[in-house]
Amino acid sequence: MAVNKDSNAYTVTFAVILVIVVGGLLAFISNGLKPLQDKNLKNEKKQYILNCLPGNKSISRDQAGTEFANFVKERVILNYNGEELDNTFMSSDQLLDDKNPNDAFSIDLLKEYKTISKKEERNYPLFICQVDGEKYYVAPVMGKGLWAAVWGYIALDEKGEKIAGAVFDHKSETPGLGAEISQDFFEDQFVGKLISNESGYKAIEVNKPGSPLNDYQVDGISGGTFTSVGVEEMMERTLSVYQKYIKNLNRS
Amino acid sequence: MAEETVIVEEKKEVREREPLFSKKNKKLITDPLDENNPVTIQVLGICSALAVTVQMKAAVVMSISVLFVLLMANISVSLMRNLIPNRIRIIVQLVVVASLVIIVDQVLKAYLYDVSKELSVFVGLIITNCIIMGRLEAFALGNKVWPSTLDALGNSIGYAMVLVVVSFFKELFGSGKLFGMEIFGNATEGTGLYAMGYMDNGLMLLPPSSLIIVAIYIWVQKMRNPNLIETH
């Protein structure tokens, strides 16, 4: 080729062609893989919800995708006062639609946590589930750990007073320390703990490990203090809303 | 040291066909494993060796991702080596590496979702892995496709070796596990070694312990191979 490779024209042309080719390739790949990635995200959310129900810990992500409707009978979005928002109550006959803002399944808690600073203005989705004839309320919680977001799904019993199961996960907590919140030994401690006493709502405390525990306390992670504090904070902030709703529901 | 690698001359007229695995080519693979290891001798790519070595599984996946990116980048840059304008060659390399990394990230998210969650930001950080840009600049730009392929394989395997060794010690002594399997017993239930009062070393889970292990690795390596000892 008798082209001057040092000329400006050649350099610019090369850069333009390279960028167009690479950009096209990436757009093509990203578009092609999008449906699979979305499915993974959706199934993961379903898996969280099913995993926190009693006896369902081992459900895999793919199973969760198909089994979801067998467990989750109703879903609803609440406001901060624990009241149902209009048109958001849906039964399992209505297919999940993550484009419909009235569908509890579509609520992106992380996005709301980041963009809506007032907890009073956020949405509170709730999943009402049935396992072996027992009714459970699955409440999502979202907060922050040491490095980034931590979140969880808490199953409450029919009265809204006792925790029947919990799963936690995190974006990027330190492996071996804060990241341990997603391990069974941490999650299983919450089973049977109470969130209510005679005077009303009482938050769960995540303590320094080692001290004796009562019905409102669990062991935190040694070396993962910030993450443990994050777990405590997000549960304290959110669960009261759901408890209000469940109590009102049982009263009427 | 990296520049020592022999540049294959391009003689169009009397070119003897080199055997695929000639002595020279074999050296391209074996050199980076020991005498010219990218991590322990050239001290490149050390950042990810510190950060993704807490669990062996993550370290292995990271190594495979780096192998893929380095291989494809070396091949594509080597293919384009006569076309790339000299003045923007670093940018071109960067574009090639960055797009490959995005592809790896997207594919992991679609097909190996759990792994991609575990590696999270570190996949993106492959872009900044000095080994990759180093090999592109020092080797692929001046060599044909086949030697570049071997060079990429050699260097990424050399990198993988260090990562696997470091993560082996970190996971074993940091959490008593290997590939997530309990080796020393269960710490929370106090079985196995833990019953006798053994405790995991929390420092092993943090990045500084990698520095210590890498340093010991270099020490052992130089003890076994006196050629590597610097004289000045």
Interface residues (C-beta under 8 A of the other chain):
Chain A: K5 D6 Y10 T11 F14 A15 L18 V19 V22 L25 L26 I29 S30 L33 L36 Q37 N40 E44 R61 K171 S172 T174 P175 G176 L177 F185 G223
Chain B: V54 Q55 A58 L83 I84 P85 N86 R87 I88 I91 V92 V95 V96 S99 I102 I103 Q106 V107 K109 A110 Y111 Y113 S120 V121 G174 S175 T188 G202 L205 L206
